[in-house]
């Protein structure tokens, strides 16, 4: 994947991940797979730190979803 496409993908993920929730129609696993595909590419150092932040943000969402499911609350 070229760096211009990677930049576009990272920008899109930064935009989306800050706005999604576990209650959205697209499962968090979809976004995890999208993030993994970007992570697996050859990233320049500035992209690496941005992708790390995205991993953290998505992990927080996933943890919240697990808590909701464990508590028995239905979305």
VEXPANU-120343 format. One record per residue (C-alpha): y, x, z. Coordinates in pm, 1 decimal. Layout:
! residues N
NODE	Y	X	Z
NODE	Y	X	Z $
...
! end
This chain:
! residues 75
NODE	Y	X	Z
NODE	0.0	0.0	0.0 $
NODE	339.2	144.3	-89.5 $
NODE	613.3	191.5	168.6 $
NODE	839.0	-75.4	18.1 $
NODE	565.7	-336.7	55.4 $
NODE	485.8	-213.9	405.3 $
NODE	852.2	-247.2	499.6 $
NODE	857.6	-604.7	368.3 $
NODE	538.0	-689.9	556.1 $
NODE	667.0	-541.6	881.3 $
NODE	998.8	-725.1	846.8 $
NODE	813.5	-1050.6	788.6 $
NODE	589.9	-994.7	1091.0 $
NODE	891.9	-906.9	1306.2 $
NODE	1055.1	-1230.9	1197.7 $
NODE	747.3	-1448.0	1249.5 $
NODE	594.9	-1304.7	1566.0 $
NODE	916.3	-1354.4	1761.2 $
NODE	909.0	-1724.5	1669.0 $
NODE	544.0	-1831.0	1684.6 $
NODE	340.1	-1976.8	1966.5 $
NODE	-26.4	-2044.5	2023.1 $
NODE	48.0	-2410.7	1954.7 $
NODE	152.7	-2346.1	1595.2 $
NODE	-72.4	-2454.3	1310.5 $
NODE	-167.7	-2099.0	1216.6 $
NODE	-398.3	-1936.7	1474.2 $
NODE	-289.3	-1615.8	1643.1 $
NODE	-597.9	-1447.6	1497.4 $
NODE	-440.4	-1482.7	1151.5 $
NODE	-134.3	-1289.0	1266.8 $
NODE	-356.9	-1032.2	1440.9 $
NODE	-538.3	-973.8	1109.8 $
NODE	-207.6	-943.3	920.9 $
NODE	-84.9	-692.9	1175.8 $
NODE	-410.2	-498.1	1155.9 $
NODE	-378.2	-469.5	777.6 $
NODE	-30.5	-318.9	820.3 $
NODE	-151.1	-93.6	1103.4 $
NODE	-433.0	42.9	890.3 $
NODE	-189.6	163.1	623.2 $
NODE	-25.6	505.1	616.7 $
NODE	290.9	444.6	817.9 $
NODE	594.9	663.5	858.0 $
NODE	694.6	732.6	1222.5 $
NODE	967.9	467.2	1232.8 $
NODE	717.6	205.6	1116.6 $
NODE	462.9	314.1	1377.1 $
NODE	695.2	228.0	1665.1 $
NODE	785.6	-108.2	1512.4 $
NODE	419.7	-194.8	1460.2 $
NODE	344.7	-95.0	1821.3 $
NODE	612.1	-338.5	1941.0 $
NODE	456.2	-610.0	1725.5 $
NODE	114.3	-540.6	1877.9 $
NODE	262.5	-577.9	2226.5 $
NODE	443.0	-901.9	2139.3 $
NODE	132.0	-1051.6	1983.7 $
NODE	-80.4	-940.3	2279.7 $
NODE	155.0	-1129.6	2511.3 $
NODE	113.6	-1444.2	2301.6 $
NODE	-264.0	-1402.3	2301.3 $
NODE	-267.8	-1358.0	2680.4 $
NODE	-62.4	-1675.1	2725.4 $
NODE	-303.6	-1862.5	2501.5 $
NODE	-601.1	-1741.1	2707.8 $
NODE	-427.7	-1856.2	3028.5 $
NODE	-362.3	-2199.9	2883.1 $
NODE	-721.4	-2232.9	2768.0 $
NODE	-855.6	-2108.0	3103.2 $
NODE	-644.4	-2359.3	3293.0 $
NODE	-789.6	-2641.8	3085.1 $
NODE	-456.6	-2752.4	2941.9 $
NODE	-481.0	-2886.6	2590.7 $
NODE	-208.1	-2786.6	2349.4 $
! end
